[in-house]
Amino acid sequence: MYSKIADDERVNFSDRLKSALLASKLPIQAGPFARAFNLRAAGSAVTPHAARKWLAGEAIPTHEKILILASWLGVHAAWLRYGDAENAELPVPTIPEALLATADLALLKDILSLPASTQQLVREIVDAFLRDQRGATLRSDKRGARQ
């Protein structure tokens, strides 16, 4: 059964999704989009075919997937799904994961999958590198000040 309203909803959702992807400087290609989504969707993965349907306005994801998309893209779920103008301007309570490169997000997930003691060791190693880098920066700043 054909429904103009349902077709319009799917197309409007697709337009909002593509708009949010563009604003976050993310690809609007089904394969890369699906891979990036799946890194953020623990247990709720999508196929490139499903992602293509979302982007083409042929389907709307489940509520659970809309919540993941909204969090990732830094938009409100109500706006993404319905185009709710009232909520479009409200601040989003999370930092958009779109600011993280896919490789960076994969690294973070790998670290989080390690045992707590190993995570602590990684934290200490990163802290040591940061202290060393900051010290090197301070030393180079002092050399530049003397010249």
C-alpha positions as CSV (number, residue, x, y, z in Angstrom):
1,M,0.0,0.0,0.0
2,Y,1.4,3.4,-1.1
3,S,1.4,6.2,1.4
4,K,2.6,9.7,0.4
5,I,3.0,10.7,4.1
6,A,5.2,7.7,4.8
7,D,7.3,8.4,1.7
8,D,7.7,12.1,2.7
9,E,8.7,11.0,6.3
10,R,11.4,8.7,4.9
11,V,12.7,11.4,2.5
12,N,12.7,14.1,5.2
13,F,14.5,11.8,7.6
14,S,17.1,11.1,4.9
15,D,17.6,14.9,4.3
16,R,18.1,15.5,8.0
17,L,20.5,12.6,8.3
18,K,22.6,13.8,5.4
19,S,22.5,17.4,6.7
20,A,23.9,16.2,10.1
21,L,26.5,14.1,8.4
22,L,27.6,17.0,6.2
23,A,27.7,19.3,9.3
24,S,30.0,16.8,11.0
25,K,32.1,16.4,7.9
26,L,31.3,12.7,7.6
27,P,30.9,10.7,4.5
28,I,27.5,10.2,2.9
29,Q,28.4,6.8,1.4
30,A,26.7,3.7,2.7
31,G,29.9,1.6,3.3
32,P,32.0,4.1,5.3
33,F,28.8,5.3,7.0
34,A,27.8,1.8,8.1
35,R,31.4,1.0,9.4
36,A,31.5,4.3,11.4
37,F,28.0,3.7,12.8
38,N,28.9,0.1,13.8
39,L,31.8,1.3,15.9
40,R,29.4,3.2,18.0
41,A,26.5,0.7,18.0
42,A,27.4,-2.0,20.4
43,G,25.2,-4.9,19.5
44,S,23.1,-2.9,17.1
45,A,25.1,-3.0,13.9
46,V,23.7,-2.2,10.4
47,T,24.7,-3.4,7.0
48,P,25.8,-1.1,4.2
49,H,22.5,-2.0,2.5
50,A,20.4,-0.7,5.5
51,A,22.6,2.4,5.6
52,R,22.0,3.0,1.9
53,K,18.3,2.8,2.5
54,W,18.4,5.4,5.2
55,L,20.5,7.7,3.1
56,A,18.3,7.2,0.0
57,G,15.0,7.9,1.9
58,E,13.8,4.3,1.5
59,A,13.7,3.4,5.2
60,I,13.8,4.9,8.7
61,P,15.9,3.2,11.4
62,T,14.5,1.9,14.7
63,H,14.3,4.2,17.6
64,E,17.4,2.6,19.2
65,K,19.4,3.3,16.1
66,I,18.1,6.9,15.9
67,L,19.3,7.4,19.4
68,I,22.8,6.2,18.4
69,L,22.8,8.4,15.4
70,A,21.7,11.4,17.3
71,S,24.4,10.9,20.0
72,W,27.1,10.4,17.3
73,L,26.1,13.3,15.2
74,G,25.4,15.7,18.1
75,V,21.8,16.3,17.2
76,H,18.5,15.7,19.0
77,A,16.8,12.4,18.3
78,A,13.4,14.1,18.0
79,W,14.8,16.5,15.4
80,L,16.5,13.6,13.5
81,R,13.4,11.5,13.4
82,Y,10.6,14.1,13.1
83,G,12.3,17.4,12.3
84,D,11.0,18.8,15.6
85,A,11.8,22.5,15.2
86,E,11.3,23.2,19.0
87,N,14.1,20.9,19.9
88,A,16.5,21.7,17.0
89,E,18.1,24.7,18.8
90,L,18.5,23.2,22.3
91,P,22.0,22.3,23.3
92,V,22.9,18.6,23.0
93,P,24.0,17.2,26.4
94,T,26.8,15.1,24.9
95,I,30.0,15.8,23.0
96,P,29.4,14.6,19.4
97,E,31.4,11.5,18.6
98,A,31.7,12.9,15.1
99,L,34.6,15.0,16.4
100,L,36.6,11.7,16.8
101,A,38.1,10.1,13.7
102,T,36.9,6.5,13.2
103,A,40.4,5.2,13.9
104,D,40.5,7.2,17.2
105,L,37.2,5.8,18.2
106,A,38.3,2.3,17.4
107,L,41.5,2.8,19.6
108,L,39.3,4.1,22.5
109,K,37.0,1.1,22.2
110,D,40.1,-1.2,22.2
111,I,41.5,0.4,25.3
112,L,38.1,0.1,27.1
113,S,37.9,-3.6,26.2
114,L,41.1,-4.2,28.2
115,P,41.1,-5.2,31.9
116,A,41.0,-2.3,34.3
117,S,44.6,-2.9,35.4
118,T,45.8,-2.7,31.8
119,Q,43.7,0.4,31.2
120,Q,45.4,2.0,34.2
121,L,48.8,1.1,32.7
122,V,47.8,2.7,29.4
123,R,46.7,5.8,31.3
124,E,50.1,6.0,33.0
125,I,52.0,5.6,29.8
126,V,50.0,8.3,28.1
127,D,50.5,10.6,31.1
128,A,54.3,10.0,30.9
129,F,54.3,10.9,27.2
130,L,52.3,14.0,27.9
131,R,54.6,15.1,30.7
132,D,57.6,14.5,28.4
133,Q,56.0,16.4,25.5
134,R,55.0,19.3,27.7
135,G,58.5,19.5,29.2
136,A,60.0,19.5,25.7
137,T,57.6,22.3,24.7
138,L,58.6,24.3,27.7
139,R,62.3,23.8,27.0
140,S,61.9,24.8,23.4
141,D,59.9,27.9,24.4
142,K,62.7,29.0,26.8
143,R,65.3,28.6,24.1
144,G,63.2,30.7,21.8
145,A,62.8,33.4,24.4
146,R,66.6,33.8,24.8
147,Q,67.3,34.4,21.1
